Amino acid sequence: MPRIKELDELRAIAILGVFSCHFARQYTPAFDFLSLGWAGVDLFFAISGFLITGILIDLRDKEQPYRTFYWRRILRIFPPYYLVLTLILLLAYLHGEHVTFRENIRYWLFASSAKLSLIKLALVHLFWGGRAYVPTQFSSSDDIPRFKNWLSIYWSLSIEEMFYLVWAPVILRGSRRTIVMCSMIPLLVCPILRGLAHTPSFGEAYGFVFRLDALTAGGVTALLFLAVKQGHLKARRLSRAFVASVLLSLCSLALLCWYCGLFRPDVRSTLAFSMLGYSLLSMLSASLVGVCAVYRGNLFFVFRALRSKPLAYLGTLSYVMYLIHMLVYVSLQLMVLKYLGKNSAMVLDTDNRLVLLLAILATVCTVVLASLSWKYFETPILRLKDRRFPALAQQRPMRGEVEVVNP
C-alpha cells in the first residue's frame, strides 16, 4: 500500500506544536496559546500506535516476525537517539553540568517513563488513601539554561520503546479476543490510574502505565481497518464514525478545558483533565489518524493542504527534529547570553522580541540539521535496514483494501 502522506503532515503539525510549547514555555501570557502545543505528543502516540499495529498484523504469518520487527525498530530509532544523547551529555559536561549515574542509566535504557514513584503513589491512594508529593517533570527555572534539564523531554520516546516491547507479543501471538482485550483495557484503566496518581505537578502525564491508552487508541484504529478488510465492518460506516468521533472529542475537549480553566498556567494540573483530558486527546488524535487513512488522496482542500510538500518533508524529519530541538535552543540561548555579557537568563524572560527571534532561529537551525541528518546519516542506515531486514509488511492489505471515500 502506498505511504499515507497525510500522516506525514500530521507529524509535521505535531512537531511544530511541540516546538511552540518548548520554545515559548514559561515566558509571557502572549504565548499561553502556543503552550498548548504539548498535545502534539499525543498525536505522535496515536500515529505510532496505528502504524505499529498495522505492521505487526502484517507480520503475524511471516517467518521470524520478532527479528524483523525489532531490528527494523532498532535501526530506525537507536542510531539518531544515541548520537544526540551522547552529544547532549558531552555538552552538559563541558558546560559544567552534573548528570548523575542514575539519570544516565535511565536515558541510555529508555527507562525515563518508568515512574515507579507514581505507581507507588497510585497504590497508596487506592488502598490506604495516603498522600504524597511527586516533583515536577521539568526543571528549567535555573538562572542559566542547562542542557541536562531538557533530557526529560525524552519521556515520550521511552513510552514508545516500552510500547514496542509489550505490544509486539500481543499482536503477533495473541488471539483475537486477547488483542481486543489488551487494546481496550488501557482505555479504561489508564484514566483511573492517572486519577489515583495525580498531583498538581501532573507527573503522571509522563509515565508509561499512565499514558498507554494514547498508543492503544491508535492501535484500535488499525484494528477497525482490519475489521473492514475481514468484512465485519463497512468502510463507509467507519469513515462516518471517524468524522463523528473527531467532532465529538474536539467539542468535549474544548468544554473540559474551559471547565478546568483554559487560561490557568496549565490545564494538566487539574484532576479532571488528568483523568478525562488525556483520554479525549487520545480519542481525537486516533480519530484524526483514521480520517486521514480513510480519506487519503481525497481532493477536498483540507486533505490537499495535508499533502503539501513542505509539511510532508517536515513530517519525514520529525523524529530527529524532536531529538535535537532543545539542544539547538539551549545552545542559542547560551550564545545570546554570552554575546550580551549576561550571567542570568532573566533577560530571556523579559524581552519578547528576543524570545521570538530565538524561537525562529532554533526552528530554522533544527530543520537544517535534521535535513543533513536525514540525507547523510539516517538514509544510509534505512537502506541497510531494508537490505538486511526486508519490510515484509510493505504491502498491507489490512488498510489497502479500505475504500477511499470521496465527499
Secondary structure as GFF3:
##gff-version 3
##sequence-region A 1 407
A	DSSP	alpha_helix	5	23	.	.	.	ID=ss1
A	DSSP	three_ten_helix	29	31	.	.	.	ID=ss2
A	DSSP	three_ten_helix	34	39	.	.	.	ID=ss3
A	DSSP	alpha_helix	40	59	.	.	.	ID=ss4
A	DSSP	alpha_helix	65	94	.	.	.	ID=ss5
A	DSSP	alpha_helix	101	108	.	.	.	ID=ss6
A	DSSP	alpha_helix	116	127	.	.	.	ID=ss7
A	DSSP	three_ten_helix	148	154	.	.	.	ID=ss8
A	DSSP	alpha_helix	155	173	.	.	.	ID=ss9
A	DSSP	alpha_helix	176	197	.	.	.	ID=ss10
A	DSSP	three_ten_helix	203	206	.	.	.	ID=ss11
A	DSSP	alpha_helix	208	229	.	.	.	ID=ss12
A	DSSP	alpha_helix	235	260	.	.	.	ID=ss13
A	DSSP	three_ten_helix	267	269	.	.	.	ID=ss14
A	DSSP	alpha_helix	271	272	.	.	.	ID=ss15
A	DSSP	pi_helix	273	277	.	.	.	ID=ss16
A	DSSP	alpha_helix	278	294	.	.	.	ID=ss17
A	DSSP	alpha_helix	301	306	.	.	.	ID=ss18
A	DSSP	alpha_helix	309	340	.	.	.	ID=ss19
A	DSSP	alpha_helix	346	350	.	.	.	ID=ss20
A	DSSP	alpha_helix	352	373	.	.	.	ID=ss21
A	DSSP	pi_helix	374	378	.	.	.	ID=ss22
A	DSSP	alpha_helix	379	388	.	.	.	ID=ss23
A	DSSP	alpha_helix	397	400	.	.	.	ID=ss24
###
